[in-house]
């Protein structure tokens, strides 16, 4: 499982520099109406030249996947990556049980050095209220990733696609949600939200290719981490610094 996870996470994570191409991303779906998803965040690692998605959950916090790199610059209110605003530096706080050998606990919070100013093009998205709440099976994912699963450049504009969740018993671990089909998130879409009924229920983590050519996408189940999220977001600045330092020493 560790080898499979390593390969698929790289497939989702590896991308190119901002604004590289005019081709659309997300396999299938459609181009999002500009600024219609104001919680979406474009994350670029200038050291590794890699791209992830994310989403704003509070004025000073972005949520993304823990396997995304550790030198994030955050761009808010993005529709077209050729027209990026001024980036915001952020401190990464990955889940303490995450490691790159496993897909478990693939969740990370980014503490923005400068809190976002909320407006029509920048706003937060709602998180689940309880751990075991009912989730709509009709969901949506979005990002600036590839148009095809195995090749092509990343998207210049935000794209979205509808997906249907599988029953949890067919998904694997309890902290994972799944969808499958020939459309969905691809390379470069890691960290983006799985939105169901207007609520961010999952985080794009990785995918596997089934023998029949169908792709199964896995999402970190956010409601399983509500206590950790609350604890991190309520830490004092000094406590947050100590948390970041310990994790950065381990990952960089």
Secondary structure, 3 states (H helix, E strand, C coil): CHHHHHHHHHHHHCCCCCCCCCCCCCECCEECCCCCCCCEEEEEECCCCEEEEEEEEECCEEEECCCCCCCEEEEECCCEHHHCCCCEEEEEEECCCCCCCCCCCCCEEEEECCCCCCCCCCCCCEECCCCCCCCCCEEEEEECCECCCCCCCECCECEEEEEEECCHHHCCCCCEEEEEECCECCCCCCCCEEEECCEEEEEEEEEEECCCCCEEEEEEEHHHHHHHHHHHHCCCHHHHHHHHHHHHHHHC
